Amino acid sequence: MVIDRDTLLFFDASCLIAAAVISEAPFLITLNQGLEKRVNEGNLEVKALSPGGFIKTILIQHHHYSAMR
C-alpha cells in the first residue's frame, strides 16, 4: 500500500482537526494546501482556509475591519 504525503499529513493532523470540530471552531487556518483541500472536501462543520483566504473572505466582513486598516 502506498500512502501519499497529503494523506499522511491529513492523518497526522487528525488531532488538530478533531479539536477544531469538537470545539465548534468555524475555521481552521492552515498553510498546507493539501490539508485545506482535504478538510473542505470532507463533510465537516469546520472550514479550512489559508491565512490569506481568511483575511480576504472572513476578516474583511468583520465590523471592526475598516478601523483595523
ZIWOJO-V341884 format. One line per field, one symbol per residue. ss: DSSP state (H for helix, E for strand, - for the rest). Layout:
ss=???
This chain:
ss=----HHHHHHHH-HHHHHHHHH----EEE---HHHHHHHHH-----EEE-HHHHHHH-HHH---HHHH-
